[in-house]
Amino acid sequence: MQKKVVITIDGLHNRQGDEERLINTSSGILEVLDSEIVVNGDEQVDESGEKVRTIFRIRDGRIKMVRKGNFSSVMIFEKGYDHHVDYATPYGTMDMLVKTSSLDINKEDISNIIANVEYELLMDDKTMSRAKVKIEVKEDMN
């Protein structure tokens, strides 16, 4: 079963004292595959002007976010676990570490999924940013 959805990502990012709020809304397709929910976002232009496609794979206690474009990454949010991520840019690939301090996923209503994530992004054991992100996936009624 596939559903058309609207995806909203509302994030507050603190990069070494500089706070920035980014809100991004796009459309996509949601489908349930085995024990996970897969949300394929449509290609869009991100805040840097580059085309990017974002895919979420949501299951109990875990979200995998795949971004494909000139800047690509696979980030896994799972409370209590650290995950390495290769952050690919046109200038090279950086090894980063994602430390998730809080993850709350409400997917009881498949037409209205809400996830709140708090995480830290590190490179060479140095904190590059701390983030609080709300991901909402709602059925597109249009």
Buried (B, 14 or more C-beta within 10 A) or exposed (E): EEBEBBBBBBBBBBEEEEEEEEEBEBEBBBEBEEEBBBBBBEEBEBEEEEEBBBBBBBBEEBBBBBBBBEBBBBBBBBBEEEBEBEBBEEEEEBEBBBBBEEBEBEBEEBEEBBBBBBBBBBEEEEBBBBBBBBBBBBBBEE
